Amino acid sequence: MELFFTGILFYLLAGFCPLALEKQFKLKTLALLSSIGSILCLIPALEVFFNNQNIAFMFNFNPVFKTVKFALDPLSAFFVVVICVMGLMGVIYSNGYLKPYLQKAKNINSHIIFLTLLIASMLLVITCTNALMFLIFWEIMSLSSFFLVIFESDKKEVLGAGIKYLVFMHISVIFIILAFAICAITSGAYDFSGFTLALGENKEIAGIVFALAFIGFGTKAGFVPFHNWLPDAHPAAPSHVSAIMSGVMIKTGIYGILRMLSICGAPSKAIAYTVLIISLISALYGVLYAITQHDLKRLLAYHSIENIGIIGTGIGVGMLGMCYNQPLVSALGFGGGILHILNHSIFKELLFLSAGGVYLKTHTRNIEILGGLIKTMPYSAVLFLIGSVAICALPPFNGFISEFLIYFGMLKGLLINDFFALIALIFAIAALALVGTMAVLCFTKAFSIIFLGMPRSENAQMPKDDVEKSMLFPMGFLAILALLIGVFPQYILKYVLEAASTVSGLNYASSFECCDLMSTISFCALGFILFTLVLLFIKMKFSNKVQLHNTWGCGYDRGNSRMQYSASSYASPFLSMLRPLFKKVFDIEKPKQLFPKSAHFSLHIDDIEEAYILKPLVKFDEWFLSKFEAMQSGNIQSYIKYGLIFLVLIIIGCLFIG
């Protein structure tokens, strides 16, 4: 663990050392020191997997915290690998992304500090086993990510999104504190091992603790109905921050759920079904609203909700396997869910980084006014396409593997001798299939409207070349990872099942037969790639012999951007069947004369939870607080008077109680 804490120190140095350097060296120093920190933290995590042993470190604090234990078991080691690799890719990408801000003389010192602090705090969260210290690191993670979100705080919508994010994070931590408080009262200790012993003897309290923890950690993860902060925060943040938040940070919420499950033990059937249902709703809700979006980063944010739902579905299936004493169902469910944590981190970070390149070159995130970018940004287009194929769970990329495991777990679950489990799993299979179909619809829309066809505006004509190499390198690395996991899944499944065993407490050694199935999938994937390469070779070999001629176009001269599909028209036939699930907001200026000077039409889809629940609550809160405006006179004497009245009331109350 000494190497791990040395790596944490290097991350902190990566944040503070650039403060003393010239601006041309700040980002390079950040990348260099972060790379060293990542390698140092990765070494002990990989040792846990390769040596099949846990690592622990005791640190003596003051009498309040007493001895704090930091531990690396297969579950936390898995998350260390995800955080280090994905965090480093985001840091490297920032070298290119932040250059325009440096050229505009924007101060990025605080941004660099909070970026490395976010990564370091996430690593400490998933290794700390003391509840009090866990909450401190959790709060550091939330605050550092808040300051990263409001990087462009001069924009009103960015500041609003940041404040909304901060409010939701503090609502979530209330539930986490309540869960830990019950555990501490029950066990008389603050260490997770003490929690495990105490809750193992009281399943009713364990159920309450897990429910509170699921709400708290689920808010961080973005489960519906705790998701509302996510579609606003991700678009507001810089793209490398969005990538780290979506690819890594929200997974700390999943880690919290998995860790609390390992502490609470086998859940009740009611809790297992609740997790499964909430997860399926999240997956359907996320992908459905993603289809309606015109803001590229907001579209990707809703897909984070979808994929959190898919991860939760795997966890729900694993919990059902525990409830019904079906180790194979449990192994496939937890294995698929945990592997999807890694897979989603890879392809979602790739997509956010690609979206950042598009925004940097076109200065817009509006899909409707883009088009034809594949001509000037070919590498970004291909990498975005790879990410799109992966997120749609299509072979031979990594998204297919984890979703296949979850499907396989649900199919094996159909053999459970329980009617309710049979019905629930049939609906779950159908729901997940629908999610996959809608994901394909969404990303064919996104890729085709952004990169194919003709430019729809001056913004789309702005790029003259692709993004620089410091931005392409992490994107290319992530694309290669997505392909390697998709083609050779058998080499990683063993370690995923070890992490799953930590969650359930079951030995999944007998489930390693799944690796044989993964080997078969690997063989098929290699055959598919070879077949595709042969077709490309034939096409390139004989394409020169094909003569092209212009055909009669029936008077058609040449196309223009107005003759293309828009993002709205592409998705409209599908969305028209689901009108009750949306709140449409129209902005129309109708033509008022024969030759009008101006007219426009725009359509915006509001999140129904925000439209019908959150906004009315905010309006009521504003109305209620407005009744007390008279008390806020700004007169210091009045405030002293209020304080004295309060003190007198407290004294009188104490006298009566005494």
C-alpha positions in Angstrom: 0.0 0.0 0.0 3.0 2.3 0.3 3.1 2.5 -3.5 -0.6 3.4 -3.5 -0.2 6.3 -1.1 2.9 7.5 -3.0 0.7 7.5 -6.1 -1.9 9.6 -4.3 0.9 12.0 -3.3 2.0 12.3 -7.0 -1.6 13.1 -7.9 -1.6 16.0 -5.4 1.8 17.2 -6.7 0.4 17.1 -10.2 -2.3 19.6 -9.0 0.0 22.0 -7.1 3.3 21.9 -8.9 2.0 23.6 -12.1 1.0 26.6 -10.1 4.7 27.7 -10.0 5.3 27.1 -13.7 4.8 29.1 -16.9 1.6 28.4 -18.7 3.3 26.4 -21.5 4.5 23.8 -19.0 1.5 23.6 -16.7 -0.5 20.9 -18.6 2.6 18.9 -19.5 3.6 18.7 -15.9 0.1 17.8 -14.9 0.1 14.9 -17.4 3.6 13.7 -16.4 3.0 13.6 -12.6 -0.5 12.1 -13.1 1.0 9.4 -15.2 3.5 8.5 -12.4 0.7 8.6 -9.9 -1.5 6.3 -12.0 1.3 3.7 -12.4 2.1 3.7 -8.7 -1.5 3.2 -7.8 -2.0 0.5 -10.4 0.9 -1.7 -9.2 -0.7 -2.8 -5.8 -4.1 -3.1 -7.5 -2.7 -5.5 -10.1 -0.9 -7.4 -7.4 -4.2 -8.2 -5.7 -5.4 -9.8 -8.9 -2.3 -11.6 -9.9 -1.2 -12.8 -6.4 -4.8 -13.5 -5.3 -4.3 -11.8 -2.0 -5.7 -8.7 -0.3 -3.6 -5.7 0.8 -4.3 -3.6 3.9 -2.7 -0.6 5.6 -3.5 0.8 9.1 -3.2 4.5 9.8 -3.4 5.9 13.3 -5.4 9.1 13.5 -6.6 11.1 16.5 -8.8 9.5 19.2 -12.0 10.4 17.3 -11.1 8.4 14.2 -8.8 6.0 16.0 -7.2 3.4 13.6 -8.3 3.9 10.0 -7.9 0.9 7.6 -7.2 1.2 3.9 -7.7 -2.0 2.0 -7.4 -3.4 -1.5 -9.5 -6.5 -2.2 -10.6 -7.6 -5.7 -13.6 -5.2 -5.7 -11.7 -2.1 -4.7 -8.7 -3.1 -6.9 -11.0 -3.4 -9.9 -12.2 0.2 -9.3 -8.6 1.4 -8.8 -7.7 0.1 -12.2 -10.8 1.9 -13.8 -10.1 5.2 -12.0 -6.4 5.3 -12.7 -6.7 4.4 -16.4 -9.8 6.5 -17.2 -8.6 9.4 -15.1 -5.2 9.5 -16.8 -6.9 9.5 -20.2 -8.9 12.5 -19.2 -5.9 14.3 -17.9 -3.9 13.7 -21.1 -6.9 14.9 -23.2 -7.0 18.1 -21.2 -3.6 19.1 -22.6 -5.2 19.8 -25.9 -8.7 20.8 -24.7 -7.5 23.5 -22.3 -5.1 25.2 -24.8 -7.6 27.6 -26.2 -8.5 28.7 -22.7 -4.8 29.3 -21.9 -4.5 31.3 -25.2 -7.4 33.5 -23.9 -5.4 34.0 -20.7 -8.0 32.1 -18.6 -6.7 31.1 -15.2 -6.7 27.3 -15.1 -4.7 26.8 -11.9 -7.7 26.0 -9.7 -9.1 23.7 -12.4 -5.9 21.6 -12.4 -5.9 21.4 -8.6 -9.5 20.2 -8.5 -9.0 17.7 -11.4 -6.2 15.8 -9.6 -8.0 16.2 -6.3 -11.1 14.5 -7.8 -9.0 11.5 -9.0 -7.1 11.2 -5.7 -10.3 11.4 -3.6 -12.0 8.8 -5.7 -9.1 6.4 -5.1 -9.3 7.1 -1.3 -13.1 6.5 -1.3 -12.8 3.0 -2.7 -10.0 1.9 -0.4 -11.1 3.5 2.9 -13.0 1.1 5.3 -13.7 3.7 8.0 -17.1 5.3 7.8 -16.0 8.7 9.1 -13.0 9.0 6.8 -15.1 7.6 3.9 -17.5 10.5 4.3 -14.7 13.0 4.4 -13.2 11.7 1.1 -16.7 11.4 -0.4 -17.3 15.1 0.4 -14.0 16.1 -1.1 -14.9 14.2 -4.2 -18.3 16.0 -4.5 -16.8 19.5 -3.9 -13.9 19.1 -6.2 -16.2 17.8 -9.0 -18.5 20.8 -8.3 -15.7 23.3 -8.9 -14.8 21.4 -12.1 -18.4 21.6 -13.4 -18.5 25.4 -12.9 -15.2 26.0 -14.8 -17.0 28.4 -17.1 -18.9 30.1 -14.2 -19.4 33.3 -16.2 -22.2 31.4 -18.0 -25.4 31.5 -16.1 -26.6 28.0 -17.2 -23.2 26.5 -16.1 -23.5 28.0 -12.6 -27.1 26.9 -12.3 -26.1 23.3 -13.3 -23.3 23.3 -10.7 -25.5 24.5 -7.9 -28.1 21.9 -8.8 -25.4 19.2 -8.8 -24.2 20.3 -5.4 -27.7 20.2 -3.9 -28.3 16.7 -5.1 -24.9 15.5 -3.8 -25.7 16.8 -0.4 -29.1 15.2 -0.4 -27.4 11.9 -1.3 -24.8 12.2 1.5 -27.6 12.7 4.1 -28.9 9.2 3.2 -25.4 7.7 3.3 -24.8 9.3 6.7 -28.1 7.8 8.0 -27.1 4.4 6.8 -23.6 4.6 8.4 -25.1 6.0 11.6 -27.4 3.0 12.0 -24.5 0.7 11.3 -22.3 2.5 13.9 -25.1 2.4 16.5 -25.7 -1.3 15.8 -22.0 -2.3 15.8 -20.5 0.3 18.2 -17.7 0.8 15.6 -16.9 2.8 12.4 -15.1 0.1 10.5 -16.8 -1.8 7.7 -15.7 -5.1 9.2 -17.6 -4.2 12.4 -20.6 -3.3 10.3 -20.5 -6.7 8.6 -20.5 -8.6 11.9 -23.3 -6.5 13.4 -25.7 -6.6 10.3 -25.1 -10.3 9.8 -27.0 -10.9 13.0 -29.9 -8.5 12.2 -31.4 -8.8 8.7 -34.2 -6.3 9.3 -31.7 -3.5 10.1 -29.5 -4.7 7.3 -32.5 -4.2 4.9 -33.1 -0.7 6.2 -29.4 0.2 5.9 -29.1 -1.1 2.3 -32.3 0.9 1.3 -30.9 4.1 2.7 -27.5 3.4 1.1 -29.1 2.6 -2.2 -30.8 6.0 -2.2 -27.7 7.9 -1.2 -25.3 6.1 -3.6 -27.9 5.7 -6.3 -28.2 9.5 -6.4 -24.5 9.8 -7.1 -24.8 7.0 -9.7 -27.8 8.6 -11.5 -30.6 6.1 -11.0 -34.1 7.3 -11.8 -35.7 9.1 -9.9 -32.4 10.5 -8.4 -30.9 11.3 -11.8 -32.0 14.9 -12.4 -28.6 16.5 -11.7 -26.8 14.5 -14.3 -28.2 15.8 -17.7 -27.4 19.4 -16.6 -24.0 18.8 -14.9 -22.3 16.8 -17.7 -23.0 19.3 -20.5 -21.9 22.2 -18.3 -18.5 20.7 -17.5 -15.5 20.7 -19.8 -15.5 17.6 -21.9 -12.6 15.9 -20.2 -14.4 16.5 -16.8 -17.6 15.2 -18.3 -15.7 12.1 -19.4 -14.2 11.5 -16.0 -17.5 12.2 -14.2 -19.6 9.9 -16.4 -16.9 7.3 -17.0 -15.6 7.1 -13.5 -17.1 9.3 -10.8 -20.7 8.1 -11.0 -19.3 4.5 -10.7 -18.3 5.4 -7.1 -22.0 5.3 -6.4 -22.1 1.8 -7.9 -19.1 0.9 -5.7 -21.0 2.2 -2.6 -24.0 0.0 -3.5 -21.8 -3.1 -4.1 -19.8 -2.5 -0.9 -22.9 -2.0 1.2 -24.3 -5.2 -0.3 -21.2 -7.1 0.8 -21.6 -5.6 4.3 -25.3 -6.3 4.6 -25.2 -9.8 3.2 -27.8 -11.6 1.1 -30.7 -9.2 0.5 -34.4 -9.9 0.8 -36.4 -10.8 -2.3 -38.3 -7.5 -2.0 -35.0 -5.5 -2.1 -33.6 -7.5 -5.0 -36.8 -7.0 -7.1 -36.8 -3.3 -6.2 -33.2 -2.8 -7.4 -34.0 -4.7 -10.6 -37.2 -2.7 -11.4 -35.5 0.7 -10.6 -32.6 -0.3 -12.8 -34.8 -1.3 -15.8 -36.8 1.9 -15.4 -33.5 3.9 -15.4 -32.3 2.1 -18.5 -35.5 2.7 -20.4 -35.9 6.3 -19.2 -32.3 7.2 -20.0 -32.2 5.9 -23.5 -35.7 7.3 -24.3 -34.8 10.8 -23.3 -31.4 10.5 -25.0 -33.2 10.1 -28.4 -35.1 13.4 -27.8 -31.9 15.5 -27.2 -30.3 17.9 -29.7 -27.4 18.8 -27.3 -24.7 16.2 -28.0 -23.3 16.1 -24.4 -26.8 16.1 -22.9 -27.6 13.1 -25.2 -24.5 11.3 -23.8 -25.5 12.3 -20.3 -28.9 10.5 -20.6 -27.0 7.5 -22.0 -25.1 7.5 -18.7 -28.4 7.0 -16.9 -29.3 4.2 -19.4 -26.0 2.4 -18.8 -26.2 2.9 -15.0 -29.6 1.1 -15.4 -27.9 -1.7 -17.3 -25.3 -2.1 -14.6 -28.0 -2.0 -12.0 -29.9 -4.7 -13.9 -26.8 -6.9 -13.7 -26.6 -6.2 -9.9 -30.3 -7.0 -9.5 -30.0 -10.3 -11.4 -27.0 -11.1 -9.1 -29.1 -10.3 -6.0 -31.9 -12.6 -7.2 -29.3 -15.3 -7.7 -28.3 -14.8 -4.1 -31.9 -14.9 -2.9 -32.8 -18.1 -4.7 -29.5 -19.8 -4.0 -28.5 -19.9 -7.7 -24.7 -19.3 -7.8 -24.4 -19.3 -11.6 -27.2 -16.7 -12.0 -25.5 -14.6 -9.3 -22.1 -14.9 -11.0 -23.4 -13.9 -14.4 -25.5 -11.0 -13.0 -22.7 -9.5 -10.8 -20.1 -10.4 -13.4 -22.0 -8.7 -16.2 -22.8 -5.7 -14.1 -19.2 -5.2 -12.9 -17.7 -5.8 -16.3 -20.1 -3.2 -17.7 -18.7 -0.7 -15.2 -15.4 -1.0 -17.0 -16.9 -1.2 -20.5 -19.1 1.9 -19.9 -16.1 3.8 -18.6 -14.2 3.0 -21.8 -16.8 3.8 -24.5 -18.6 6.6 -22.6 -15.3 8.4 -22.0 -14.4 7.9 -25.7 -17.7 9.4 -26.8 -17.4 12.4 -24.4 -13.9 13.1 -25.6 -15.0 12.9 -29.2 -17.9 15.2 -28.5 -15.3 17.6 -26.9 -13.3 17.7 -30.1 -16.5 18.5 -32.1 -17.4 21.3 -29.7 -13.8 22.7 -29.7 -13.8 22.9 -33.5 -17.4 24.0 -34.1 -18.2 25.9 -30.9 -21.6 24.2 -30.7 -23.1 21.1 -29.2 -26.3 21.4 -31.2 -26.6 18.4 -33.4 -29.2 20.0 -35.6 -26.7 22.5 -37.1 -23.8 20.2 -37.7 -23.1 17.8 -40.6 -20.4 16.6 -42.9 -17.7 16.7 -40.2 -16.2 13.4 -41.4 -14.6 15.2 -44.3 -12.5 17.5 -42.0 -12.4 15.4 -38.8 -12.0 11.9 -40.1 -10.2 10.5 -37.0 -12.7 11.9 -34.6 -15.5 10.6 -36.7 -14.1 7.0 -36.8 -13.5 7.0 -33.1 -17.0 8.3 -32.4 -18.3 5.6 -34.6 -16.4 2.9 -32.6 -17.8 4.3 -29.3 -21.3 4.3 -30.8 -21.0 0.7 -31.9 -19.7 -0.3 -28.4 -22.4 1.6 -26.5 -25.0 -0.1 -28.7 -23.6 -3.5 -27.5 -22.8 -4.6 -31.0 -19.9 -7.1 -31.6 -17.0 -7.2 -31.8 -16.7 -4.4 -29.2 -16.8 -4.5 -25.4 -20.4 -3.4 -24.7 -21.6 -6.7 -26.3 -19.7 -8.9 -23.8 -21.0 -7.4 -20.6 -24.6 -7.2 -21.8 -24.3 -10.7 -23.1 -23.4 -11.9 -19.6 -26.4 -10.1 -18.1 -28.7 -11.6 -20.7 -27.2 -15.0 -20.1 -27.8 -14.6 -16.4 -31.4 -13.6 -16.9 -31.9 -16.6 -19.2 -30.4 -18.9 -16.6 -32.7 -17.3 -14.0 -35.7 -18.5 -16.0 -35.0 -21.9 -14.5 -35.7 -20.6 -11.0 -38.7 -22.5 -9.6 -40.7 -19.3 -8.8 -43.5 -17.8 -10.9 -42.8 -14.2 -9.9 -39.1 -14.6 -10.7 -40.1 -16.0 -14.1 -42.4 -13.1 -15.0 -39.9 -10.5 -13.7 -37.0 -11.9 -15.7 -39.1 -12.2 -18.9 -40.0 -8.6 -18.7 -36.4 -7.7 -17.8 -35.2 -9.5 -21.0 -37.8 -7.7 -23.1 -36.9 -4.3 -21.5 -33.2 -4.7 -22.0 -33.8 -5.7 -25.7 -35.9 -2.6 -26.2 -33.1 -0.5 -24.6 -30.6 -1.9 -27.1 -32.9 -1.1 -30.0 -33.4 2.5 -28.9 -29.7 2.9 -28.4 -29.0 1.9 -32.0 -31.7 4.4 -33.1 -30.1 7.2 -31.0 -26.5 6.7 -32.2 -27.4 6.2 -35.8 -29.1 9.6 -35.5 -26.1 11.2 -33.7 -23.4 9.9 -36.0 -25.2 10.5 -39.2 -26.4 14.0 -38.4 -23.1 15.1 -37.0 -20.6 13.5 -39.4 -22.4 12.6 -42.6 -24.2 14.6 -45.2 -23.6 18.3 -45.8 -22.8 21.1 -43.3 -26.1 22.6 -42.0 -24.6 25.8 -40.7 -21.5 28.0 -40.6 -20.5 26.2 -37.4 -20.2 22.9 -39.3 -18.0 24.6 -41.9 -15.6 26.0 -39.4 -13.3 22.9 -38.9 -10.3 22.9 -41.3 -8.6 19.9 -39.7 -9.0 17.3 -36.9 -8.1 17.8 -33.2 -4.5 17.6 -32.2 -2.6 14.5 -31.2 -2.8 15.0 -27.5 -6.6 14.7 -27.8 -6.5 11.9 -30.4 -4.2 9.7 -28.4 -6.5 9.0 -25.4 -9.4 8.5 -27.8 -7.5 6.0 -29.8 -6.3 4.2 -26.7 -9.8 3.8 -25.4 -11.0 2.6 -28.9 -8.3 -0.1 -28.8 -9.3 -1.1 -25.3 -13.0 -1.4 -26.4 -11.9 -3.7 -29.3 -9.5 -5.8 -27.2 -12.1 -6.6 -24.5 -14.7 -7.4 -27.1 -12.3 -9.8 -28.9 -10.6 -11.3 -25.9 -13.1 -11.2 -23.1 -11.9 -14.5 -21.5 -8.7 -12.9 -20.2 -10.6 -10.3 -18.1 -13.6 -12.3 -17.0 -11.6 -14.2 -14.3 -10.7 -11.0 -12.5 -14.3 -9.6 -12.9 -15.6 -12.8 -11.2 -13.1 -12.4 -8.4 -14.6 -8.9 -7.7 -18.1 -10.3 -7.9 -17.2 -12.9 -5.3 -16.2 -10.1 -3.0 -19.7 -8.7 -3.3 -21.7 -11.8 -2.7 -19.3 -13.8 -0.5 -19.8 -16.8 -2.8 -17.0 -18.7 -4.4 -17.5 -18.4 -8.2 -14.7 -20.8 -9.1 -17.2 -23.2 -10.6 -18.4 -20.3 -12.8 -15.0 -20.0 -14.5 -16.5 -22.3 -17.1 -18.0 -19.1 -18.5 -14.5 -18.4 -19.7 -15.0 -21.3 -22.2 -18.0 -19.5 -23.5 -16.0 -16.3 -23.8 -13.3 -18.2 -25.7 -16.0 -19.2 -28.2 -17.2 -15.6 -28.5 -13.6 -14.6 -29.0 -13.2 -17.1 -31.9 -16.3 -15.8 -33.6 -15.2 -12.1 -33.1 -11.9 -12.9 -34.7 -13.6 -14.6 -37.6 -15.9 -11.6 -38.1 -13.0 -9.2 -38.1 -11.1 -11.4 -40.6 -14.1 -11.6 -42.9 -14.5 -7.8 -42.8 -10.8 -7.3 -43.6 -11.1 -9.6 -46.6 -14.1 -7.7 -47.9 -12.2 -4.4 -47.5 -9.2 -5.9 -49.3 -11.5 -7.0 -52.2 -13.1 -3.6 -52.4 -9.8 -1.8 -52.4 -8.3 -4.3 -55.0 -11.1 -4.0 -57.5 -12.6 -0.5 -56.8 -10.3 1.1 -59.5 -11.9 -1.0 -62.2 -15.4 0.3 -61.5 -16.3 3.1 -63.8 -18.7 5.7 -62.3 -21.1 7.7 -64.5 -23.5 10.5 -63.8 -27.1 9.4 -64.2 -30.1 11.5 -65.3 -31.4 13.2 -62.1 -34.9 14.0 -63.4 -34.0 17.7 -63.4 -32.3 17.5 -59.9 -29.4 19.9 -59.9 -27.6 19.5 -56.6 -28.5 19.0 -53.0 -28.4 21.5 -50.1 -28.5 21.2 -46.4 -32.2 21.8 -46.2 -32.9 18.6 -48.1 -31.4 16.4 -45.5 -32.9 14.7 -42.5 -32.7 16.7 -39.3 -32.2 15.0 -35.9 -35.8 15.7 -35.0 -37.2 14.3 -38.2 -35.0 11.2 -37.9 -36.4 10.3 -34.5 -39.9 11.6 -34.9 -41.6 8.4 -36.2 -40.5 6.5 -33.1 -41.1 9.3 -30.6 -44.6 10.0 -31.9 -45.7 6.7 -30.4 -44.6 7.8 -27.0 -46.0 11.3 -26.7 -47.5 11.0 -23.2 -44.0 10.4 -21.8 -42.7 13.8 -22.8 -43.4 17.4 -22.1 -42.9 19.3 -25.3 -41.9 23.0 -25.1 -42.4 25.0 -28.4 -40.8 28.3 -29.4 -42.6 29.6 -32.5 -42.5 32.9 -34.3 -45.1 32.6 -37.1 -44.7 34.6 -40.3 -47.0 37.7 -40.1 -46.8 38.8 -43.7 -46.3 37.6 -47.2 -42.5 38.2 -47.2 -41.7 38.0 -43.4 -38.4 39.3 -42.1 -38.1 36.7 -39.5 -39.8 33.4 -38.4 -38.6 30.4 -36.5 -39.6 27.2 -34.9 -37.9 25.2 -32.2 -38.9 22.2 -30.0 -37.5 21.3 -26.6 -38.3 18.2 -24.6 -38.4 18.7 -20.9 -37.6 16.0 -18.4 -41.1 15.1 -17.0 -39.7 14.7 -13.4 -38.2 18.2 -13.6 -41.3 19.7 -15.3 -43.9 18.2 -13.0 -42.1 17.6 -9.7 -38.9 19.7 -9.3 -40.0 23.0 -10.9 -43.2 23.1 -8.9 -41.3 22.4 -5.7 -38.8 25.2 -6.5 -41.6 27.6 -7.2 -43.3 26.7 -4.0 -40.1 27.2 -2.1 -39.5 30.6 -3.7 -43.1 31.6 -2.8 -42.7 30.4 0.8 -39.4 32.2 1.3 -40.7 35.4 -0.2 -43.1 35.7 2.8 -40.0 36.3 5.0 -38.4 39.0 2.8 -39.6 41.7 5.2 -37.5 40.2 7.9 -34.4 40.5 5.8 -34.2 44.3 6.1 -30.4 44.6 6.0 -30.5 46.4 9.3 -28.0 45.0 11.8 -30.0 46.1 14.8 -32.9 44.0 13.5 -30.7 41.0 13.3 -29.4 41.5 16.8 -33.0 41.8 18.0 -33.9 38.5 16.3 -30.9 36.8 17.9 -31.9 38.1 21.4 -35.5 36.9 20.9 -34.2 33.4 19.9 -32.0 33.2 23.0 -34.8 34.2 25.3 -37.0 31.6 23.8 -34.3 28.9 24.2 -33.8 29.9 27.9 -37.5 29.8 28.6 -37.7 26.4 26.9 -34.8 25.0 29.0 -36.4 26.3 32.2 -39.7 24.5 31.4 -38.0 21.3 30.4 -35.9 21.4 33.6 
